[in-house]
Amino acid sequence: VKRFPGEGGFQLHLARLYHQAGQTGRAAILYRQGLALKPKELRFRLGYARLLAGEKRWNDAVLQYRAALELHGRDPMLMAAMGDFYRQVAQEAA
């Protein structure tokens, strides 16, 4: 990441690729590094929240969604992601 600090687009793309490939440990590192570089970037926060939810780390995911809400309010992308998250939690509880 330090070699490509820029706007974070490279890190985000790479994190998503790792996530899709099932390499969640590597993806999590990149999401966290991206958030360290750009703490207000919604795409890093949502990607990391989705990864945490996929690992059933519900409380950690909720913390990321709450942080996103504080920063971005009713952003449509955020609202859709939160809806998906709560559906996932409800299905697991059923």
C-alpha positions as a Markdown table, in Angstrom:
| # | Residue | x | y | z |
|---|---|---|---|---|
| 1 | Val | 0.0 | 0.0 | 0.0 |
| 2 | Lys | 2.8 | 2.4 | 0.8 |
| 3 | Arg | 4.0 | 2.1 | -2.8 |
| 4 | Phe | 0.6 | 3.1 | -4.1 |
| 5 | Pro | -0.8 | 5.6 | -1.6 |
| 6 | Gly | -2.6 | 7.9 | -4.1 |
| 7 | Glu | -6.4 | 8.0 | -3.7 |
| 8 | Gly | -6.7 | 4.4 | -2.6 |
| 9 | Gly | -8.3 | 3.1 | -5.8 |
| 10 | Phe | -5.6 | 0.5 | -6.2 |
| 11 | Gln | -5.9 | -0.8 | -2.7 |
| 12 | Leu | -9.7 | -0.9 | -2.9 |
| 13 | His | -9.6 | -2.9 | -6.2 |
| 14 | Leu | -7.0 | -5.3 | -4.8 |
| 15 | Ala | -9.0 | -5.8 | -1.6 |
| 16 | Arg | -12.1 | -6.6 | -3.5 |
| 17 | Leu | -10.2 | -9.1 | -5.7 |
| 18 | Tyr | -8.8 | -10.8 | -2.6 |
| 19 | His | -12.2 | -10.9 | -1.0 |
| 20 | Gln | -13.8 | -12.4 | -4.0 |
| 21 | Ala | -11.0 | -15.0 | -4.2 |
| 22 | Gly | -11.7 | -16.0 | -0.6 |
| 23 | Gln | -8.5 | -14.6 | 0.7 |
| 24 | Thr | -10.2 | -12.6 | 3.4 |
| 25 | Gly | -7.1 | -12.2 | 5.6 |
| 26 | Arg | -5.3 | -10.3 | 2.8 |
| 27 | Ala | -8.5 | -8.4 | 1.9 |
| 28 | Ala | -9.0 | -7.3 | 5.5 |
| 29 | Ile | -5.4 | -6.0 | 5.7 |
| 30 | Leu | -6.0 | -3.9 | 2.6 |
| 31 | Tyr | -9.4 | -2.6 | 3.8 |
| 32 | Arg | -7.9 | -1.6 | 7.1 |
| 33 | Gln | -4.9 | 0.1 | 5.5 |
| 34 | Gly | -7.2 | 1.9 | 3.1 |
| 35 | Leu | -9.3 | 3.1 | 6.1 |
| 36 | Ala | -6.1 | 4.3 | 7.8 |
| 37 | Leu | -5.2 | 6.3 | 4.7 |
| 38 | Lys | -8.8 | 7.5 | 4.0 |
| 39 | Pro | -11.0 | 7.0 | 7.1 |
| 40 | Lys | -14.0 | 8.8 | 5.5 |
| 41 | Glu | -13.9 | 6.6 | 2.3 |
| 42 | Leu | -17.3 | 4.8 | 2.2 |
| 43 | Arg | -16.2 | 2.1 | -0.2 |
| 44 | Phe | -13.4 | 0.9 | 2.1 |
| 45 | Arg | -15.7 | 0.9 | 5.1 |
| 46 | Leu | -18.5 | -1.0 | 3.3 |
| 47 | Gly | -16.0 | -3.5 | 1.9 |
| 48 | Tyr | -14.6 | -4.2 | 5.3 |
| 49 | Ala | -18.1 | -4.4 | 6.9 |
| 50 | Arg | -19.2 | -6.9 | 4.2 |
| 51 | Leu | -16.1 | -9.0 | 4.8 |
| 52 | Leu | -16.7 | -9.0 | 8.5 |
| 53 | Ala | -20.4 | -10.0 | 8.0 |
| 54 | Gly | -19.3 | -12.8 | 5.7 |
| 55 | Glu | -17.2 | -14.1 | 8.5 |
| 56 | Lys | -20.2 | -13.8 | 10.9 |
| 57 | Arg | -18.4 | -11.2 | 12.9 |
| 58 | Trp | -21.6 | -9.4 | 13.4 |
| 59 | Asn | -20.5 | -7.0 | 16.2 |
| 60 | Asp | -17.5 | -5.9 | 14.2 |
| 61 | Ala | -19.5 | -5.4 | 11.1 |
| 62 | Val | -22.1 | -3.3 | 13.0 |
| 63 | Leu | -19.3 | -1.0 | 14.2 |
| 64 | Gln | -18.2 | -0.4 | 10.6 |
| 65 | Tyr | -21.8 | 0.3 | 9.5 |
| 66 | Arg | -22.3 | 2.7 | 12.4 |
| 67 | Ala | -19.1 | 4.5 | 11.6 |
| 68 | Ala | -20.3 | 4.8 | 8.0 |
| 69 | Leu | -23.6 | 6.2 | 9.1 |
| 70 | Glu | -21.9 | 8.8 | 11.2 |
| 71 | Leu | -19.9 | 9.9 | 8.2 |
| 72 | His | -22.3 | 9.5 | 5.4 |
| 73 | Gly | -25.8 | 9.6 | 6.8 |
| 74 | Arg | -28.4 | 8.3 | 4.4 |
| 75 | Asp | -26.2 | 7.6 | 1.4 |
| 76 | Pro | -28.1 | 5.2 | -0.9 |
| 77 | Met | -25.2 | 2.8 | -1.3 |
| 78 | Leu | -24.9 | 2.6 | 2.5 |
| 79 | Met | -28.6 | 2.1 | 3.0 |
| 80 | Ala | -28.6 | -0.8 | 0.5 |
| 81 | Ala | -25.6 | -2.4 | 2.1 |
| 82 | Met | -27.1 | -2.1 | 5.6 |
| 83 | Gly | -30.4 | -3.7 | 4.3 |
| 84 | Asp | -28.4 | -6.6 | 2.9 |
| 85 | Phe | -26.5 | -7.0 | 6.2 |
| 86 | Tyr | -29.7 | -7.1 | 8.3 |
| 87 | Arg | -31.3 | -9.6 | 5.9 |
| 88 | Gln | -28.1 | -11.8 | 6.3 |
| 89 | Val | -28.3 | -11.6 | 10.1 |
| 90 | Ala | -32.0 | -12.4 | 10.1 |
| 91 | Gln | -31.5 | -15.5 | 7.8 |
| 92 | Glu | -28.7 | -16.7 | 10.1 |
| 93 | Ala | -31.0 | -16.3 | 13.1 |
| 94 | Ala | -33.9 | -18.2 | 11.5 |
